Amino acid sequence: MRGHVFYRKLNVELPTIVRGKGVYLYDADGKRYLDGSGGAMVACIGHGVEEIADAIAEQARTIAYVNGTAFTNRPVEELADLLAQYAPPGVDLAYFLSSGSEAVEAALKLSRQYHVERGETQRRIIIARTPGYHGNTLLALSASARESYRKMYAPWLLDVVMIDAPYPYRAGPLGTAAPAMTGEALAESIARVGPENVAAFIAEPIGGSSTGASVPPDGYYARVRELCDEFGILFIADEVLCGAGRTGKYFGLDHYRARDGGPVMPDIITMGKGLNAGYSPLSALLVKRTIVETIERGSGGFQHAQTYSHNPLAAAAGLAVARYVRKHDLVARAASLGPELLRRLGTLTAQGDGADIVGDVRGLGALAGIELVADRSTKAPFPRGAKVVETLVKECLKAGLVVWPNVGHADGTNGDLIIIAPPFNISQSELDELTESMRIAVAATAREIHATKPPLAAATRIS
């Protein structure tokens, strides 16, 4: 342990990054890394964009902070107006915070307050999905199926009803049952706990790190919306990772249609990550106006306070990012990038060095997941103790590539995958470099696995 910084990971020596430009990061030793995951799926427009830095500097010179309960400010008002242009009709009131976990925490608390203000005080149950992840604050963690995070804090977590997530790669004899793919798992859960007791259902419209960019089937969210309407349940679309253009539409839910052909309407949208592209901490709730009007007629205020809510400096960064994305048509760029990204990464599954450990490549827009398996024919995962994805991340860094790992998705314990989420404006030559570095890292990982004596066996527990 060096210096005085308390890092999240205590048993690794972290390189010191001294600058970033475009898709690249540079460390203190001069090594260059292609940021293939935008850090934590954040840096969607690349590093070192001068006009974003200029906007932040100008705002800092003007006013950096005011108390959001005493004053409003222009960046907050303008960013809310811009987001309302992208949001579904009526889901047009923005509440700004600092992180995705905070946004989810606030959204879940808002769902409870809304029902209480309507006189339905018995509505306390949250329904979420497994695999799934919504954040690390205690209520958000309660709604997350991330056992490695939950175990330590289990005595402090609330009971949240979990249903199987739609997970096409594992939907079959070894995976989730049909109800998870059609939305009927939600119907069964609501019936079991009593619809009058359910406050909210929360889901990432397109799978994040927990399912490796898994894409639910058409019709899934139409059924979700019907059920929530039928029983008075709020539908929270967690767009922290998949929103702000990442999947080739501004919101991940925009890929789905209701039964009548119109948009699937969430009641609350959470945003983060690409909302500010990493230039300043920022997250948001976009809330249906009728929900806020209910509270306005009742207690008159949302019972959720954060010192840095509605912060002008963070909002100025988010506003500059949103304008940059619009100016350069980067949501359309993410959409056009998607097929090419999947085609190139899909070559990893072809016969060749390391192909036998790549079970699936999937995704949408500038978001892709690569799932690693011990047996491609059965989709059996590697045992967690083998730390396969950790090996792959290490080999990627050797090859000058940054990726994002996830574990435990196959059955709660076992399972290895990585997320690829490059800046939307990655060039063709940089995409070539990303693919080749990934190929080198996969091959090196496979060689290390196959060199293990005795050979690694597949995990015995399979979802």
FENWOMO-V156968 format. One record per pair of residues at least 6 apart in sequence whose C-alpha atoms are under 7 Angstrom apart, sorted by sequence separation. I is the first residue (numbers start at 1). J is the second residue. D is the distance in whole Angstrom. If there is no record, write none. Layout:
# FENWOMO-V156968
i = {I,I}
j = {J,J}
d = {D,D}
This chain:
# FENWOMO-V156968
i = {19,20,26,38,97,115,134,135,170,171,179,207,228,244,245,257,258,276,295,325,349,362,363,373,374,396,408,409,19,25,26,134,206,207,228,243,244,256,257,348,362,373,374,407,408,17,18,24,25,84,115,206,207,243,256,275,361,362,373,374,407,408,17,18,24,25,134,141,206,242,243,254,349,361,373,407,17,18,24,25,134,206,242,272,348,360,361,393,406,407,16,17,23,24,133,253,272,360,406,15,16,23,112,132,133,164,239,271,272,358,359,405,406,132,133,239,271,358,359,405,80,131,132,166,270,271,358,359,404,405,128,130,142,165,166,270,346,357,358,403,404,142,164,269,270,345,357,389,403,404,142,143,268,269,357,359,403,139,142,268,269,138,139,268,342,267,268,342,356,359,164,267,163,23,163,22,23,21,22,21,22,338,342,20,21,338,389,20,243,337,338,388,389,237,337,381,384,104,236,239,240,244,335,384,235,236,237,238,239,240,241,244,334,383,384,105,128,130,205,235,236,237,238,239,240,241,282,334,382,101,127,128,129,130,200,201,202,203,204,205,208,234,235,236,237,238,240,281,381,382,401,101,105,126,127,128,129,130,131,199,200,201,202,203,204,205,208,280,381,100,101,105,125,126,127,128,129,130,198,199,200,201,202,203,204,221,222,101,104,129,181,195,200,202,206,222,401,183,222,280,182,218,279,399,101,181,225,183,187,183,276,396,222,276,396,399,221,275,277,372,276,371,372,396,414,206,371,395,167,205,370,371,205,369,370,167,369,370,392,395,166,369,392,395,411,368,369,411,368,410,411,367,368,392,410,367,391,366,366,366,125,126,123,124,125,126,127,128,123,124,125,126,127,128,129,122,123,124,126,127,128,382,383,123,382,383,133,381,382,132,380,381,131,380,131,250,249,380,248,375,248,374,245,248,112,247,248,111,246,247,354,111,354,357,334,345,353,333,344,348,333,354,330,330,247,248,247,248,246,247,246,247,246,111,100,214,215,213,214,213,213,213,213,212,212,107,86,104,103,100,100,99,91,88,114,107,117,103,114,103,114,117,99,103,98,99,100,98,99,97,98,97,96,97,96,95,96,94,95,94,95,94,93,94,92,93,91,92,93,91,92,93,210,91,92,209,90,91,106,211,90,210,41,212,212,212,98,209,97,98,97,96,97,96,95,44,42,43,41,42,45,44,43,76,42,43,42,76,79,75,73,76,75,79,68,75,68,75,66,65,65,64,65,64,60,59,56,59,56,55,56,55,52,55,147,52,52,131,174,175,174,40,36,37,34,35,36,37,33,34,35,36,37,32,33,34,33,46,44,45,44,45,41,43,44,45,37,37,38,36,37,38,36,37,38,36,35,36,23,23}
j = {25,26,32,44,103,121,140,141,176,177,185,213,234,250,251,263,264,282,301,331,355,368,369,379,380,402,414,415,26,32,33,141,213,214,235,250,251,263,264,355,369,380,381,414,415,25,26,32,33,92,123,214,215,251,264,283,369,370,381,382,415,416,26,27,33,34,143,150,215,251,252,263,358,370,382,416,27,28,34,35,144,216,252,282,358,370,371,403,416,417,27,28,34,35,144,264,283,371,417,27,28,35,124,144,145,176,251,283,284,370,371,417,418,145,146,252,284,371,372,418,94,145,146,180,284,285,372,373,418,419,143,145,157,180,181,285,361,372,373,418,419,158,180,285,286,361,373,405,419,420,159,160,285,286,374,376,420,157,160,286,287,157,158,287,361,287,288,362,376,379,185,288,185,46,186,46,47,46,47,47,48,364,368,47,48,365,416,48,271,365,366,416,417,266,366,410,413,134,266,269,270,274,365,414,266,267,268,269,270,271,272,275,365,414,415,137,160,162,237,267,268,269,270,271,272,273,314,366,414,134,160,161,162,163,233,234,235,236,237,238,241,267,268,269,270,271,273,314,414,415,434,135,139,160,161,162,163,164,165,233,234,235,236,237,238,239,242,314,415,135,136,140,160,161,162,163,164,165,233,234,235,236,237,238,239,256,257,137,140,165,217,231,236,238,242,258,437,220,259,317,220,256,317,437,140,220,264,223,227,224,317,437,264,318,438,441,264,318,321,416,321,416,417,441,459,252,417,441,214,252,417,418,253,417,418,216,418,419,441,444,216,419,442,445,461,419,420,462,420,462,463,420,421,445,463,421,445,421,422,424,197,198,196,197,198,199,200,201,197,198,199,200,201,202,203,197,198,199,201,202,203,457,458,199,458,459,210,458,459,210,458,459,210,459,211,331,331,462,331,458,332,458,331,334,199,334,335,199,334,335,442,200,443,446,424,435,443,424,435,439,425,446,424,425,364,365,365,366,365,366,366,367,367,234,240,362,363,362,363,363,367,368,369,369,370,268,250,270,270,271,272,272,267,265,291,285,295,283,294,284,295,298,281,285,281,282,283,282,283,282,283,283,283,284,284,284,285,284,285,285,286,286,286,287,286,287,286,287,288,287,288,289,406,288,289,406,288,289,304,409,289,409,241,417,418,419,308,419,308,309,309,309,310,310,310,274,273,274,273,274,277,277,277,310,277,278,278,312,315,312,312,315,315,319,309,316,310,319,311,311,312,312,313,313,313,313,313,316,316,316,317,317,317,320,412,320,321,409,462,463,463,404,401,402,400,401,402,403,400,401,402,403,404,400,401,402,402,423,422,423,423,424,421,423,424,425,419,420,421,420,421,422,421,422,423,422,422,434,423,426}
d = {6,6,5,6,6,6,5,5,6,6,5,5,6,5,6,5,5,6,6,7,5,6,6,6,6,6,4,5,6,6,6,7,6,5,7,6,6,7,5,6,5,6,5,7,5,7,6,7,5,5,7,6,6,4,6,7,6,7,5,5,5,7,6,5,5,6,7,7,5,7,6,7,6,5,6,5,4,6,5,7,5,7,6,6,7,6,7,7,6,6,5,6,6,6,4,7,4,5,5,6,6,6,6,6,6,7,7,5,6,7,5,6,6,5,6,7,5,6,5,4,6,5,7,5,6,6,5,5,5,6,6,5,5,6,5,5,6,5,6,7,5,6,5,6,6,7,5,6,6,7,7,6,7,5,6,5,6,7,6,6,6,6,7,5,7,6,6,7,7,7,7,5,6,5,7,4,6,7,5,5,6,6,7,5,5,4,5,6,7,6,5,7,6,6,6,7,7,7,6,6,6,6,5,5,5,6,6,6,5,4,7,6,5,6,7,7,7,6,6,5,5,5,5,5,4,6,6,5,7,7,6,6,5,6,5,6,6,7,6,7,6,6,7,6,6,7,6,6,6,6,7,4,6,5,5,5,5,5,6,6,5,5,5,6,5,7,7,5,5,7,6,5,7,6,6,6,6,5,6,6,6,6,6,6,6,7,6,6,6,5,7,6,7,7,6,5,6,5,6,6,5,7,6,6,6,7,7,6,7,6,6,7,6,4,7,7,7,6,7,5,6,6,6,5,7,6,4,5,6,5,5,7,5,7,5,7,6,7,6,7,5,5,6,7,7,6,6,6,5,6,5,6,6,6,6,5,6,6,6,6,6,6,6,6,5,6,6,6,4,6,5,5,5,5,7,6,5,5,6,7,6,7,6,5,5,4,6,6,5,5,6,6,6,7,6,7,6,6,5,7,6,5,5,5,6,7,4,6,7,7,6,6,4,7,5,6,5,6,7,7,7,5,6,7,5,5,4,7,6,6,6,6,6,7,6,7,7,6,6,5,6,6,5,4,7,7,7,6,6,6,5,6,7,6,7,7,6,6,7,6,6,6,6,6,5,6,6,4,5,6,5,5,6,6,4,5,7,6,5,5,7,5,5,6,6,5,6,6,7,5,6,6,6,4,6,6,5,6,7,6,6,6,7,6,7,6,7,6,7,7,5,5,6,5,7,6,4,7,7,5,6,5,4,6,5,5,6,6,7,6,6,5,5,5,6,5,5,7,7,6,6,6,7,5,6,6,6,7,6,7,6,7,6,6,6,6,6,6,7,5,6,7,6,6,6,6,5,5,4,5,5,5,6,6,5,6,7,5,7,5,4,6,6,6,6,6,7,5,6,6,4,5,6,5,6,5,7,7,7,7}
